[in-house]
Amino acid sequence: MKTFRPGLRIQILLSLTLLLIAAMSLTGFVVMRVTERDLMQYKAADGMAVVEAIQTAVDDLAEGQSAPPVMLMKKRLELTATWMGTGAAGLFDDIVVLGKDGALWLGNKGAGRSIGVDAADISETLDTEERTTRIDTQLGLLVVTAPLFAADQCIAAVQVPVRIDRVLKGLSRSRQILWLYIGLNALVLLVFGNFLLSRIVIRPVKHLVDTVERFQDAGPFPVAGEPDRNEIARLSVSLNRMVKRLAENKERMKAQIRSLEVARQETLRSERLSSIGRLAAGVAHEVGNPIGAILGYTNLLASHTQEDEEAKDYLLRIEKEITRIDTIVRELLDFSRPSAAVSAPVDINALVLESVSFFSHQKLMASVNLETLLEKDLETVWADPDQLKQVLINLMFNARDAMEQGGRLTVTTGAVRSAGGDDSEAEKRPRDLVEIAVSDTGKGIPARELQKIFHPFYTTKPPGKGTGLGLAISLRIVESFGGTIHVESVEDKGTTFRVRLPLERRA
């Protein structure tokens, strides 16, 4: 079962409403109690005024006498009570006087109908000779009981019931009005509080939450009010700073991840090439000497088979295959232990023109249209020109082999910027690399094979056409000069190899 979780708006409104109701209830309770106490004191004062009037009548009757006759006392009390009951509009209709001996001296309307008689109150008053006040909410009376004195002696107790039913009804209506007032205030708080909270607090907070949740595509947080006066606005400004820092850190982290990935790939390739190089060196040394001996014996046999054409043909074939093996062994040695480079400033355009001139005289170029696009005034690079020429010729031979039916081979040079950093500032960085691009319109390389073309002994050429060491050796040569080789290829459309070398000043 899903648990209901109230939102921020509901929590704030409920909390404020409960606080308001509690505060107003407490205030209303105190006000009602104070009002009720004051009203009862006023009514009790009315009752005491009646008691004092009766006491005055008793004092007048007992003046100069120690103890007035009981019958005379009853008569005087009856006249006084009757006058008060009639003149006060029935407010004191049930005055009761009880003698010290327990005899009923006065019961206005008759003792049997006296609604305010309370024998316990009267007995307590006679015993203690002190005034008491009692409220009877069922009958709507405030009963004042007081002793009567004559010649400094308590001779009776008088009980004056004062009607307070109208006062109680008024207090009841006041309580109802008070609760209605509290309810209206709570309703007003809910309605206007909901509006104000939505505008001032909930909507800005919701915008902040939504922006945080879609942080990847987030723009600046909306600022609610003046940043120096509104806490949510200050929070928005702080979040904007935080998001900006996070975005910058995110970009730096992406750049670092890319750099680490490139470094990892380079390390793996270097380790792989190093292992293959050590293996190739061992194999070349072990195989090179026997191959040299076999070639020597083949030459000796050839001198003894001048008249045997069939034997001579077999020896020529053996010599050709042994020579091919010897070439592979020498390439293995070059791959495992490249010759020491003699680096110097190299004019790339001049090197390209020299390589193209050499390559254009090959018979294989009859069906290939060779084109050069060279950027003028290129700065020099720091490299070994012979090894760099070897790389270019190897790339051009590969391009020619990919165009069996002929096509167009294009060699392009130009200055470019190194990758990395903030893309928005790429245009501001100087061009610090020279790029040599060798493009063909051949059959291309399948996408799944692009990651393998620089592996030693990997080739797409048919058997006998290549050893698969040309690109691996070219990559090692270019990397030894601080450069890189990248390949772009689309099947049936062509391939482009891009050799990038640092300028001489950077190298």
Secondary structure as UniProt FT lines:
FT   HELIX           8..61
FT   TURN            62..64
FT   HELIX           70..87
FT   TURN            88..94
FT   STRAND          96..99
FT   TURN            100..101
FT   STRAND          104..107
FT   TURN            108..109
FT   HELIX           111..113
FT   TURN            115..116
FT   HELIX           119..128
FT   STRAND          132..136
FT   TURN            137..140
FT   STRAND          141..150
FT   TURN            151..152
FT   STRAND          153..163
FT   HELIX           165..197
FT   HELIX           198..202
FT   HELIX           203..213
FT   HELIX           215..217
FT   TURN            227..229
FT   HELIX           231..303
FT   HELIX           309..336
FT   STRAND          344..346
FT   HELIX           348..360
FT   HELIX           363..367
FT   STRAND          368..373
FT   TURN            376..377
FT   STRAND          381..383
FT   HELIX           385..402
FT   TURN            404..405
FT   STRAND          407..416
FT   HELIX           423..428
FT   STRAND          433..440
FT   HELIX           447..452
FT   TURN            453..454
FT   TURN            456..457
FT   TURN            463..464
FT   HELIX           470..480
FT   TURN            481..482
FT   STRAND          484..490
FT   TURN            491..493
FT   STRAND          494..503
FT   TURN            504..506
//
